[in-house]
Structures are given as structure tokens and as C-alpha cells.
Amino acid sequence: MTHPADRPATWFVTGASRGLGLALVAHLLRDSQRVAATTRSADRLLTALDGLGDVDTSGLLALEVQLTDEQSVRQAVDRARSTFGDLDVVVNNAGYGFLGAVEETSDADVQGLLDVQVRGTWNVIRAALPGMREAGSGHIINISSILGMVTFPGWALYCAGKFALEGLSEALAAEVADLGIRVTVVEPGYFDTDFLTGESITLPTRTTDAYPGIREMTAHHLAMPGSQIGDPAKAAAALVEITRQDGPLRQQLGSDAYRFALAKVDALAGEVAAGRDLAHTTDY
């Protein structure tokens, strides 16, 4: 990340009032950085920060934004730039989970989640890129999940959104590589946030008894809060460190995410090798 040495960095963070987004905003404000933070409720964000007790919010611009509304997003980015100047880092963090079988997932479920995770992210990137191109610098960090690389039964819709985010990010990284703009996809594992609570997880309105394993898995995950291995404060520090390093396109957070990623790479290599002979039969 490059920005003038005589000023703090300016961050634009979506999904800022909970989870990793809140931890990141708090970390940045404690470090006297300037933060434009989007949320559906500015009061909720300010209350959450106030509850931490040691956060100076003088460098905060709280923005109520509907990420699926392109005009709302553009207005938020414009306001952030008019308040702080060029954006140094954009963190696309907003999203929520869904636990249910593919068969149990309604059309409204699909549209709602993909609108936020994919279309909302796309809106932010489109709004931020012109200013970054003009400045010749910037860093876009898209918060995916280890479920953007691996899948588990019951997580199909969430995985679909994160897989789409990873494809978007990989193509974007190549498009802006010569423009002074970096792109990083972050793949967290299990972190001790409210992600696995009713605040951030949606369940299907209708289920079937055909998938007892998914019901068991859902119950296990809903009972997990407080026992996750990941520390949100350390994740926030890691996100800042990412902006200081010339690191990989994909960065896992958490030893669990790292293990899942290695297993997926090995499994994928085996699948490609197993399909080699048939693949070659279709050439002229």
C-alpha cells in the first residue's frame, strides 16, 4: 500500500458493524487511521465501537449504505473521498451465511445472498476503481472464506457466493496489475465472531427430512459460537499486515483454513491427473 507519509491511510470498509469488519474498524481507529465504514445502521456501528471503550471515533465516517443499490454505493465512495481524499484500501467484508441443502434453498434465498456477496461487492469495486486508477495506487481486499476454496454439505449457497467472489477477484487482479492497484482475497477459517448466530446466519424456511446430516451439521454450527479457534483482533492486525506486504493473491487466515486449503490443492491435483486421458481424447 502506498500513500503520502504525511497522512494516515484511508480505508473503506463494508459490513463494519459486526464480526471481522468491526474488529478491523476498531483496530484502524486505535491506530489513528481514517475509516469510511459502511453499515445498514450507523447507530449500531457507533454503539458497538462505544462498547469497546478505548476507540477514538474522530477518524470515522459512518455511512449507511445499501450495497445492492449502485447509486447508494457511489454516493458513499464520493463522500469518503471528499472527506478524506483518495482511498488507499477498500475492504469488501459485508455478507452473511446460509445453512441448508440445495433442494431447500428458495429463489429468494439465492437472490438475496448473491446480491449482497457478489453484486454488492461489484458495486463497491466499480465505484472505487476510477479514483484508484487516477491516483495510480490502491489495494482492494475481498473477504472471502475458506469456503471460497472448499465446500461442505449445507453450505452450497454461501460457497457459490464466495466462489464467485474468488473468480471476480482473480480476474480483477490481472486487470489492474499494471495500474498500481493490488487485489487480495482473504480466506478466513472459523473466527470467534457472531457469524454463526442468528445475526449473520440465515436458515431455509422449509426443510425436508431427507437431509439429517445437514440438520446435525447446522445444530453443531449454531452451538459453536465462543469455541472458534480464530481471534478477530489478530485477524484485523493480519489484514493491515497484508497491505504492507507484496503477498499472494489468496491469503488464508487461521491454521484451520490453511489445512483445508492444502487438502483442497492436493485433492484437485489428483482429480486433474485422474482425468488426463479422457481430456486428451477430445482434441482433433
N, C-alpha and C positions, 0 to 999 in steps of 0.2 A: 504494500500500500504506500502510495506517495502522496504527501500533502505538504503545504508550506510549514516549515519548522516553527514559525511564529504563531501558529494557531492549533488548537486541538483538532482531532479528526471529527468529521461529521458522519454520523451513522443514520441510516433509515431502516427501521426495524418493524416488521409486521408481526401481528399476533403477540403484542407486547405485554398484555396484562396477566398472562399465566405462563407457567412452565418454564421452558428454556428461554423464551422471549423475555419474560420478566426478570429472570436471573441475569440475562445479558444486559438489559437496560440498567439494572441496578449496578452491575459491575462497571459499566461505562460511566455512569454518573459519578460513582465513587472515584473514578479515575479522571474526573473533570473533562470528559469528552462531551461532545454535543450530540444530542439524540433526538431525532424526529421519530416518534413511536406511534404506530397506528394501532387502533383498538376499536371495538364496537362501542365501548363505554369509557370515556376519558375519566369519569368519576371512579370507575372500578380500578383503572390503572393507578390513579393517584392515591387511592385508598390502599392498594396493595403495596405501593412504594412507601407510603407513610408508615405502614405496619412494620416495615423493616427497620425503621428507627434511625438509621445512620446514612440516609441517602439525601444528598442535596439536589433538589429538582430544578435548580436555577438554569441548568443547561438542557432542560427537557422541553420539547414541543410535542404535546399530546394531541394527536389528530384522530378524530372519529371518522373512519373511512369504511365504506362498503367496497371491499376489494373486487367484487364482481361487477362493479359499476366503473367503467373505464374513465368517465369524466370525474368521478369522485377521487379516483386514484391520481389522475393528472393534476387535479387541484391540490391534493396533498403534497405531491412531489414539488410542484411550483411553490407552495407555501414554505416547504422545508428549504428550498434553495434561496427564496427571498429572505428567509430568516437567518440562515447560517452560511449561505454560499454553496459552492459545489459539494455534491455528495461524494464522500470518499468510499463508503462501504454501504451496500444495500443488502440486508438480510431478509430473505423471504422465509419466514418462520410460521406464518398462520396456517392453521389446518386443524383437523380433528380426526378421530378414529371411527371405524365402523367394524363391528364384530357380528358376522352372520354368514351363512352359506350363500353361495352364488344364487341358488334357487330361491332363497328367502329375501334377496335384495330387490327392492322395488325400483321402478324407473326414477321416482323422485329421489330415492337414496343415491342412485348413481349420479344424477344430475347435480344434486346438492353438494356432494363431496368433491366431484371433479371440477365443479365451478370454482370452488374455493382453492383447491390444491393446484389446479392447472391453470384455469382461466385467470384466477386472481393473481397468481404469480406472473403470468404472461403480461397482464396489465401493468404491474409494477415495473417489470423489466422494460417494456416498451416506453413507459413514461420516463424512466431514469436514464436510458441509454443515450439520448441526444446530448444531454448535459455532460455525461462522462466522455463521450466522443469529442465534444468541443474542448474539454479540459485535457484530453489525452491521457486520462488515468481513471482508475476506479476499480472496485472489487465487488463482484456480485457473489454472495454466498446463499445458496439454496439449501435449506434444511430438508433433507430427505429423511431416510430412516434405513436401518439395516434391512427393513422390509422393502426397500427400493432395489435390493440386490437378491434377497432370498424371499421365499414365500412360505406361509403356513396355512393350513386349512382354516377357514373362517375369516381370514384377513384379505380375501380376494379384492374387494373394492378399495381398501386402503392401499394394498400393494399396487393395484392398477394406477392409482393416482401418483404414487411415488415412482413407479417405473416410468411413467410419462414424464415426471419431473426430471428424472435422470437423463432421459433421451433429449429433452429440451436443453438441459444444461451442457451435455456433451457437444451438441451441435453449436450452441451459443459460444462455448469456449473457443471453438475453432474459428467462428465468425469474427470474434473481437480480439483474437490473439495479436493481430498487428496494429491494434488501435490503442494499446496501452492499458487494456482492461483485462482483468483476471476473473475467472469463474471457478468457484469451488463448490462441490457437492458434499455436504456433511451427512454422514450416515450414523446417527446415534443408535445405541442399543437401549437397554432399559435404564431410565433415569428416574430418580425419586421426585417426580412431579405429580400434578393432578391429571396427567394424561389418561390414566386408567380409571378415572372416576366419571360420574355422570356429567361433569362439567365439560368433558372433552371426548367422551365415547358415546356413539350412537348405536342402538341395537335395532334389529328389524322389528316392525310392528306385528308381523306374523311369522311364526316359526312352524317347523314340522318335526315330528318325532323321528324322522329318517336320519338325523344327524346328532346322535347322542354325544359323539366325541366333541363336536363343536360346542354343545351346551356345557360339557365338562370343562373345556378349554376356556370358555367365556367366564364361567364361575371362578376358575383359577385366576384369571387375569384381574377380575374385579376385586378379588381378595388380596391382590399383590401390593397395592399402594403402601409405601413405608418400608418395603423389603427390597426395592430395586437396588442394584449394585452401583448405579451411576450417581455422582454428586453434581447437581445442577450448577453450583458455584464454580466447580472445576471445569465444567463444560463451557461456561461463559469465558473463563480465562483461556481455554483452548481456542475458542473462536477468535479471540483477539490475537492469539499467537499465530493463527492461520494467516492473518493479514500481514504478518511480519516475515513470513517465510515464503520462499518460492517452492511451495509444496505440490503434491499430486492433485489431479483433478478431483479425485474422490478421497475423502478423509473419514475414516471410521472414528467414532468416539465410544470408548468403553471396551474393556477386554472381551466382553461377550460379543459385541459387534465384530471385533477383529477375528474371533474364532469362527463366527458364522461366515464372514467374508472369505476366509481361507478355505473353508469347507465347500463353499459355492464355486470358487475358482477351480478346485480340484474336480468337483462333480461335473462342471461344464466342460472342462478339458477332456474328461472321459467320454462325455456324450458326443462331442465333436469327433473324437477319434473313432468311436464306435460307428458313426455314420459316414465315415470317409468313403468306403467302397461304393455305397449306393449313391452318394453325392456325385461321384465321378461318372456314373452311368448316364447322366442326363446331358453331358456335353456332346456337341456334334463330333 
